[in-house]
Amino acid sequence: MRKTSFWRKLMNKTLGRIGAASLFALMASHPQVSMAQESDQDSITMLEEIVVTARMRSESLQDVPLSETAFSAQTIEDSRIDTADDFLQLTPNVTLANAQSAGVSFMTIRGISQVRNGEAPVAVVVDGVLQINNRQLTQAMFDTQTIEVLRGPQGALYGRNAAGGAILISSNQPSDELEGYARATFGTGNEYSIQAAVGGPLVEDKLKFRLAAKYQDIGGYLDNIQLNEKADGLEDLTLRAILEWNISENLTATLRGSMVRTEGGGLNYQSQSVAFDGDTCNTSNPFGGPAPDADTVVRTFCANNLGFNERDIDEVSLKLVYDTDDITFTNIFSYNRVMEYGAGDQFPYTNEVDIFGIFDGSQTQFVDISAWSEEFRMASNTAEPLQWMVGAYYLETDRFISTTTGDDNRQGIERIERLPKFASVTNPTLSFIADDNNNQAWALFGNVSYDVTEDMEIAVALRYDEDKRIQNISPLNTAGLPAGCTESAPENCRQEATYNKLQPKVSLKYAVSEDANLYASYGEGFRSGQYNQFGVGAAASGAGVVGVEDTVDAEITKTYEVGFKSELLDNRLRLNVAAFHTKTNPLYFVFIGAIGGQALVNIDEVRLMGGEIEAVASVAEGVNLYASFGYTDSEILANTLNPATVGNEAPYVAKTTLNLGAQYRTDLTEDFGLVARVDYERRGAQFWDPENSTARSALNLVNARIGVEDPDGVWSVTGSVRNLTDEAYNSEWVLGGFSHPAMPRTWHLDVKVNF
């Protein structure tokens, strides 16, 4: 008590000297706040405690010794979080870029980045089930209960690909009473959508269900002026069902299934090297345009083939939980299948056809991924000072991928999946690169935490991962074949490699007072190595791109972190600070336009250091202010592929992220309430290649919402706008001047009814 009293007096005195104005100017949009509640004693508005499951058990956010941003159900609603972009945009030191297709995105977290055809830098866990492919991340989000974004290596708990962190998403679960909602949306781009959910008991105290669905249709925002059509239309249907069966007092089974069907535009790239005649699509020189510049943004397209994208996702999982007085047993089985197809114009994406007989034809890519996984865990189920968990994990994945270019005869693009169409009259295949990858991964893991004293906890976690990669190259591959590889000798078309890593993590937490914790940790992360498509290395060399191989090494991260978490001013201010230092050997993406080839390479060593400051304050009844600031300084320390890049910044890394936000909610009458929110994001400048050839300048993005609602939560009508200032920027830029424009300003009107 004496220590707590001293701490509070010291902090209040310090904050008083700083002044409220300076404090709130520093605060950044930290959306982990739920509805504020008022004290009956002194009418002081206080922040509600946030409960998270970052360490696979329920704890207060402020007690978890890691940097984490958490989103409650109310914040998800108030912020209109409908996609992964929406919540990552509100998270410090995290960025997400979407390009190429519905399933392709590039996340960067604390400088650890995802690249095309590479694994994600985070483990994404939905309702307790680890997603097996990054193409699942960008599906529609709705009927969501909580979202947690964990920064720093989490492999010891969440497994493969958690080198940069983990994202935990929980859907609304079946309830004991019948309930649900429906929401209709209208917006720019001729968009309309409807989503709904319903759930409740089927057999009282035994069997419960929840069904959720969303349909979205978007006409498009960006124009192909050559074809006089929208280039980025989208039609998406997502269905989800959850069935919970209380088999006995101790045993619960949860069956979850979902289906996603997406169709729309894709491959909306531009080659900045093209010189056009004025505002038309006529090219005076297909390779004599301006120098590539990541800040050059064009929102119209001139391709004579309209890009097309199709994605199907099917998921099913069964989770069994058995509780005893001392131990909880958990078993999760899941099956996933992701298929994605894309077709469009080939580099340099003009209205011309077959320049020099090899450029501006057509290109396609087909990906078919199926996987099943099994995870078993045993965990302590008591409130003792010693907490523990052990488990095992197995994953089997089959991934087929084909990439082609074709001769454009202005008769459309032939759909190519597993076999080329060299003899086609309408669109003969020119290049075909295809392989089937059969991968098996397994892991053993465990963690233990111990309360050394009432104020001090030490935690140790350990995980061993082994990933076996087997690649079977198609004998029809035009980029080259292994010696003796033929249709009659498939054994010569096979190659395999195994990657493994022991991932330790140690953390120490000390309670300075009842309202503040200090922590420190060290952890290692692992992203398995993999194969490029066979022959891409030789094709890259032939195109003048040296150093590309058919295999890439595993990515290893080693991170030190220290942090401070506090609740101040009688729980009206939550202030969290973290600092980190990481070394890693990241992957980098290379595109070979002549063959539509996509390859990954390693940068030998990169140093990342920085941190986050997050704050949220309740300054008056119904008024919340948010703030967060992220800083990541990156430096390439070694790069065999291009030693001249040593000392440069790492690609895809925004040095700073800044979020500022405010929300106001009040009752206007007994029947009407008002809610208004504004969020500002500043995303620092970033390079896209190790050469640092051109940077995208800092972005300033503003989102705003205002609406009326029933104070009892029965209905709401809300208008919102994204990218309020219509900031024009490229969502992706690839070395050589291949750019993909980001979304312009959009607005939406949502009408929602709860029952």
N, C-alpha and C positions, 0 to 999 in steps of 0.2 A: 504493500500500500504506500509506503514511504517513497519507494522508487517511482511508482506511477504518478504520485502527486508532483514530485519534482519534475518529471518528464513533461507532464501536461503544462505546468507553469512555464517551463523553459520554452516549449513550442509555442504557447499562446503569446509569450512575450516577443519571441522572434517574429512570428507572423504579424503581430501588431506593429512592429517596426517596419516590416516590409510594406504593410498597407494592403487593404482589400483590393484596391484597384490594380496594383502590380501583380498580385497573386492571380486574379482572374484573367488578366491579360496573358499570363504564362500558361494557363490551362488549355488543354487540347481535347479534341472530341473523343472522349473515352466513353463508348456507348454501353458500359456495363451496369448502368443504373436501372433499377426498376422504379415503380411508382414510389414517390416519397410518402412518408407517413408523418403525422403530426403528433407531437408529445402532448398528452393531456395536462401535464404539469405546467409547462411554460410556453406552449404553442411554438416551440422551435421545430422547424422542419428538419427531419433527419433522413439519412440514407438507409435504405433497407439492406440487410446482409445478403450477400450473394453466395450461394452454395454451388460448388463446382465438383467435378469428378476427375480432375486432371490426373490424380494418382490412383484411379480405379476405385476410389471410395469417396463418400460425400464429405466435403470439408468446406470451410469458409475460404473464399478467394484470398483473403488476407493471410491465411495460414499456410498457403501452398508455396514452397520455396522455389518458385520459378516465375518468369515473366509471362503473364497471361492476360488476355482480353476476353471478357465473357459477355454474352448478349442474352438477356432474359427474353421471355415471350413478349413482354410489353415493349421492350426496346426494338425487337424484330418488327413488331407492328408499327410502332411510331416512326421507325427509320425506313419503312417500306423495303425490307430486305427480301428480294425475290430471287436473287442469284448470288453466286459466290463473290462476284465483283462488288456487290453492295456492302457486304460486311467486311471484306478485306480492304475496301476503300476507307473504312473507319478504323483500321488497325495500324498502329505505328510500325514502321520498318517492314511493311509487307506491301507488295504491289502485284497486280495481276494484269496481264495483257492478253486479249483475245484476238485471234487472227486465223485465217485459212478456212476454218470450218467450225461447226457447233461444238465439236469435241476437243479442239486444239486451243490450249491456253498456256501461258508461261508465267508461273508464279516465282517471285523472288522474296525470300524471307531472311532478313539479316544478312543480305548479300549472297545467300546460297540460292541458286537459280535453277529453274526447270528450262530445258531446251527441247526443241521439236524432236520427237521420237525418243526422248529420254524419260526417265522416271521422275515423278514429282519429288520436290525437296521436303515434303511433309507426308506423314501418314494421315489419311483421311478416314475417319471412323464414323459410320452412320448407324445409329441405334446399336452400337456395340460391335458392328461388323466392319472389318477393314476393307476398303475399296481396293480392287486389284489393278485398276488402270486409271490414269489421270483423265481420260476422256469421260469418266463418270462425274467429275467434279462440277462441270458446267451445266448439269441438268437443272431444271426448274426447282426452286425451293419454295415450299408452301406448307402450311399446317405444321410449322416448326416450333418446338418448345424451347430449346436452348442451343446456343452455339458457343464453343470455346476454342480460342486460338492460342496454342501453347508455343512459345518461342524458345529456341535452343534445342539441342539434340534430345530426342525422346525415344530413341531406339530401344533402350533397355525395357521400356514399358510397352511401346506401341509398334516396335518391330521395323521391318524393312522400310527404307526410304524416309525414315523420320529424322534424317540428318539435320534438318533445319527446324523441325518442330512437329506439331500434330494439330489437326483440326477435328474436334469432336462435335458431331451434330446429332441432336436428339429430336425425333418427330414427336408430335403429340400422341400419347399412348391411349389405349382403350380406357374408358372411365366406367364407374359404377352406375352412372345415370346417363340416360339418353341425352346427347348434346351434339352440337355441330355448328356450322356456319356456311354462308355462301357469299362470294364476292364477285362482282362484275366490274370490268375495267374497260375504259375507252381511252384512246390516246392518239398521238401523232403517228404518222406512218400508216394510217388506216388500221390501227391496232385495236383489237378487241379480244378480251379473254374472260373466262369465267373459271372460278375454282370453288370447290365445296368439299366439306368433310362432314362425316356423321359417325358417331360411335356410341357404344353403350353396352349393356349386358344382353347376352343371349340366354344364359342360364345364370340366375342370381348366385353370386359368390363363387361361380365356377368358370364361366366362359364369357369373355368380353371381346368386342371387335371394334375396329375403326377403319373406315374407308375414306380415301381422299383422292381427288381428281382435279386436274387443271388442263384446260384447253386454251391455246393462245394462237392467234392469227395476226401476223404483221405484214402489211403490204410492202413495206420497205422505206428506207430513208435516203439511200444513195442511188444516183442515176447512172445507167449505162447509156450515154448519149448516142452511141453508134446504133444500138438496137432499140432505143426509146423505150426502155424497160427499167424497172427497179432492179438493182443488183443484189439486194440483201433482204429479200422477203423471207419470212419464216412461218412455218406451221408446226406446232408442237402439241403433243398429247402425252400427259403423264398420269399414270394410275398407280395407287399404292393401297395395300391392304395389310392390316395387322390383326392377328388373332391371338389372344392371350388365354391360356387354359391353366387354371389352378388345379392341378391334378390331385394334390393333397395339401395338407397344411405346410409342408416343407418344399414341395416340388412344383415349379412353374415352367410351362413351355410357352414360348412366344414364336409364332410363325409369321414371317414377314415376306411379302412379295411386292415387286414393283415392275412397271413396264414404261418405257419411254420410246416414243416414235417422233422423230424430228426430220423435217424436210425443208429445204430452202436454198438460198444463194450460198456461194462459197468461192474460194480462191480469188478474192477480190484484191489482187495486187496490181501495182503499177511499177514500171521500170522507169526510174528517173532519168535514164540516159537517152530516152526517146525525145527527139525534137519534133514537135507538132507545129502545123501551120495555123497560127492563131488559136481560136477557140474551137476549131474543128478537130475531127479525129484523123485528118489526113497527115501523114508523116512525111516531113521533108528529109529526115535522116533518122532511121531507126536506132542509130548508135551515136548520134552527134548532138545530143541534148546537153543540158546543164550538168555540172558536177553533182554527184550524189550529195544530199543534205538531209539529215534526219528531221530538220525543221520545215522542209518543203512538203506542204500538204495539199493534195488535190482530192476533192470529194466526188469526182466523176470518173467514169471508166470508158475505155474505147475498144475493149476486146470484142471481136466478132463472134465469140462463143460466150454465152451467158453462163457464169459459174453455177454449179449445182452441188448440193451436199445432202447426204442422207445418213441418219444415225439411228440405230436401234440399240436399246439397252434393256436387258432382262436380268432381274435379280431375285433370288429367293434365299432365305436363311431360316434356320431353326435354332433357337437359343433355349437351352435347358439350364435352369438354376435350382440347385438343391441346397437348402439351408439347414445346418445343424446348430447346436448351441455354440460350437467353437469354430466351425469351418464352413465356408461357402464354396460349393463346387459349381463351376460354370463350364458348359460345353457349347460351342458355336460351330455350326456347319453352314457353309454358304456356297452358292453357285452363281456365277455371273457370266453373261455373254454380252460383248460389245461389238457391234458391226458398224463400220463407217465407210462411206464411199464419197469420193469427191471427184469432180471433173470440171475442166475449164480450159481457157486459153493458155497457151504456153508462153514463156518468156519470148519477146518483151511485151506481150499483152496488148497488142495493137489490133487494128482492123485489117491488117495485112495477113497473108497466109504464106507459109513456107518461104520465108526470107532465106536466101542462099540454100534452100532445100532442107535446112535443119532447124531453123528458128520459127517461132510464131505458128507452130502447129497446135496440137492439143496435148493435154496431160490428164492423167487420172491417177488416183490412189485408192486402194481397197485394203481395209484392215478388218480382220476377223479374229477376235480374242475371246476365248472361253477359259474359265478357270473355276476350280473348286478348292475350298480351303476348310481346314479343321483346326480348331483351337480348343485347348482344355486348360482350365486354371483351377487352382485351389488357393483360397485366401482366408486369412484369419477373420473371425467374425465376432470379436470381442472388443471391449474398450480398454484393453490392457496397454501398458506402455510399449510393448513389443507388438508390432504389426508386420505381417509377412504375406507374400504371395509367390507362388511358383506355377509354371505352366509350360506348355509345348504347343508348337504351331507347325502346320504343314500346308503347302500351297503347290498346286500343279496347274500350269498355264500352257495353253496352246495358242500361239499367235502366228497368223499368216498375214503377210503384207506383200502387196505388189504395187509397183510404181511404173508408169508407162509414159511414153510420148507417142504421138501419132501424127500422121499426115493429114492436114486440114484441107478438105475438099469442099468446104462450106455446105456440107450435108449433115452436120451434127457430129456428135461424139459417141462412138461405140462404147457401151458399158463393158469394162474388162474387170474381171475378178481374179480367177485362178489361171486362166489361159489367155494368151495373146491372140490377136486377130491380124496376123501378118497379111493374110490374103483378102482382107476386107476391101470392098470397092469404095464404100462411103468414107471410111476413116481407118486406113491400114496402120497397124502398129509398127512403129519405127524402133523403139527400145522397150525392153521388158525386163525389169529387175524384180525377182520374187523369191521368197524363202519362207519356210515354215519353222517356227521356233518352239520347241518343246522344252519347257523349263520346269524344274522341280526345286523347291526351296523348303527348308525346314529350320526350326529354331527351338532352342531351350532358353528359358528366361526365368528370372526371379528377382524379388526385391524385398528388403527388410528395412523397417524404420524403428528407432528406439528412442524413447524419451529419457535421455540421460539424467536430466533434472526436470523440474516443473517448467523451466524456461528454455531448455535446450533439447533439440532433436537432431539425431544423425541418421541419415538414410543411405543405403547402398543398394544399387541395382546392377544386374549383370545379364547380358544376353549374348548368345552365340548364334549367328546366322550362317547358313551355307546355301549357296544358290548355284545350281548346276544348269548351264545353258547349252542346249543342243540345237544347232541350226542345220536344217536340210535345205540345200539350195536347189531351186528349180532347174532341171536340165535345159529348160528353154531360156535361161538367163542370157541376155545379150551383152552384159557388161563383163563377161568372163566366167569361167567355171574352174573348179578344182581339177587337178589332173585325173583323168579317167572318169569324170562325172558324165554319165549318160542315163537315158531313161531305162536302159537295161542293166545298169550298174549303179543303183541309187546309193549303195553303201559308200561309193566314192564321192558322193555329194554332201556328205555329213561331216560336220566338225563340232567339237564340244570343248567347253571350258568350265571351270568351277571357281567360284569366288566365295570367300568366307571372311568373317570378322567377329572378334570378341569385342563387345561394346559395354564398357563399364560406365557407371555414373555414380558419383558420390556427392551428397549435399549435406550442409550443416545449417540449421536454423536456430536463431536465438531470439527470444522474446525480450526486447528491451523494456517493454511495458505491456499493459493490457491492450494498448492501442497501436503498437508498432513492433515489427519484426525485421531482423536482419538475416540475410542468408548468403551462402556462397556455395558454388557447385563446380564440378568438373565432369564433362561427359564427352563421349565419342559417338559419332554417327556413321552410318554405312549406307551407300547406294551401290548396288551391285554393278559390276562391269557388264558389258553386253557386246553383241555383234552389230556392226553396221550391215547393211545389205551387201552381199558378196559382190565384189567387183567395183564398188564405189571408189575405193582407194585408187585403183588403177585408172578409173575414169576421171577422177579428180586430178591425178597427175597429168593425164593427157590434156586436160583443160587448163593446165598451168597452176593448179592448186596443189602444192606439195605438202607432205606430212600427214595426209589422211590415210588411216589404216582401216582394215576390215574389222578390227576389234578395238574396244576402248576399255581402259582400266576402271576398276571400282573407285568410287569417290569416297574418301575418308575425311571426316571432320573431327577436329579436336577443339573443344570450347571450354573456356573458363568464364564464369559469370558470378557477379556479386549483385545484391539487390537490397532494397529497403521498401517495406510496405507499411502504411500507416493510415489511421483514421483519426482526424483532428477536429478541433472546434466542436466538441460534443457530437461527433459523428455527422457533421455537416460537410466535411471535406475528406475525400479519399485521395491520397497522394502516394503513388508507387513509382519507384525509380530502379532501373537496372542498367548494368554495364557489362559488356562481353568482349572477349578476344578469341578469335577463331582462326585456325589454319586449315586449308583444304586444297584439293586438286580438282577443281570443277570441270564439268563438260562444257563444250562450246559447239554451236551448230554452224555447219558450212553447207551452202547451197551451190550445186553445180548446174547452172541454168540450161546448158546445152543438152543435158540428158534428164533434166528434172530430178537429178540425184540429190539426196539428203543424207548428210553424214555428221557424225559426232567425233570430236577430238577432245583430248584432255589438255588443260593448262596445268603444268606440273605443280605449281604451288602459288596460292593466293592467301594473303593475310587480310582478315576482316576484323575491324574493331569499332565499337560504338556503344549505343545504348538507347533506352527509352525512358521518357517521363510521361506518366499518365495521371490525370487528375479529373475528378468530378466533384462538383459542389452543388448543394441545394441552398440557394441564396434567399429564397422566400417560398411561401406556400405555392406549389405548382410550378416553380421556376428552377430549372436545372441548367448548369453550365458545364461544358465538357471541354477537355483539352488533351492532346497528346502530341509528343514530338519524338521522332525517331532519327537516329544518326548512324550511318554506316560508312566508315572510311575503308576503302578497298585498295589494295596494291598487289600487282603481279610481281612475285618474287622470283619465279623461274618459269620459262616457257620454251621447251625444246623446239616446238613448231616454228616459233618466231622469237628468237632471243631479243630482238629489238624492242619487244613490248614490255620488257622488264622495267618496272617503275610506273607503268600505266595503271589506270583504274580497271577493275574487272568489268566485263560486259553485263548488261541488264540491271546494274545496281544503281538505284537512285540514292544519292548521298544523304538526302534528308527527306523526311515526310512530316508534315505538320497538319494537324486537324484541329479546327475550332468549331464549336457548336453550342447552340442554346435551344431549349425547349420550354414552352409555356403551356400549361393546361389549367383550365378553370371552368367552373360552372357558370353559365350566363343566366340561366333560369333553372327551375326544378326539372325541366324537360330537355334543355339544350346545354351542351358544353362546347368549349372551344379548345382546339389543340393546334399549336403552331410550332414548327421546327425548322431550323436552318443549319446546314453543315457546310463547312469550307474545308477544302483539301488543297494543300500545296505539295506537289510532288517534285522533288529536286531534279536537276539535270542528270541525264544518264547517257552513257555510251552503250553501243550495241555490239561492239567488236573489241578484241584485245588491242588492236592497233589504235583505238580511240580516234578513228578517222573523222567522225562527226558525232556531235552530241545532240540529243533532243533537249531543248531548253526546258526550264522548270514549268510545270503546269499549275494553273490556278482554276480549280473546279468548285462550283457551288451547286448544292442541291437544296431545295426548299419544299415544305409541305404546310398546308393549312386546311383545317376541316372543322366540321361540326359533328357532334356525337351525342348519343344518349349517355347521361352520367352513370347509368347502371350498366353500360356496355352492351345494350341490345342492338344498336345500329350506329353506323357512322357514314359520312360522306366527306371524302377528302380529295383535294386537288394537290398535285405534286409536279415539280419540274426538275429534271436532271440536266446538268451542264447549263445552268441558267444563263451564263454569259456566252454560250455557244463557242467555247474555246475549240479551235481547230488544231488537232495534233494527230500524229501517227501512233496507232496502237502498237505497231511493230515496224521495225526497220531492219533489213538484212544487208550485210556487207555486199556492196555492188550496186546499191541503190534500189532495192526492192522494198516498196513501202505499202503499208496497209492503213488507211485512214480510220480513225476512231469515230465513235458515234457523235452526231451533232446534238443540239439541244432537243429534248423531248419532254412532253408533258403527258400526264395521266389523270384521269378522274376515276376514283374507286368508290363503289357503293357496297357496303358490307352489312350483313345481318347475321347476328348470332342467335342461336336457339338452344 
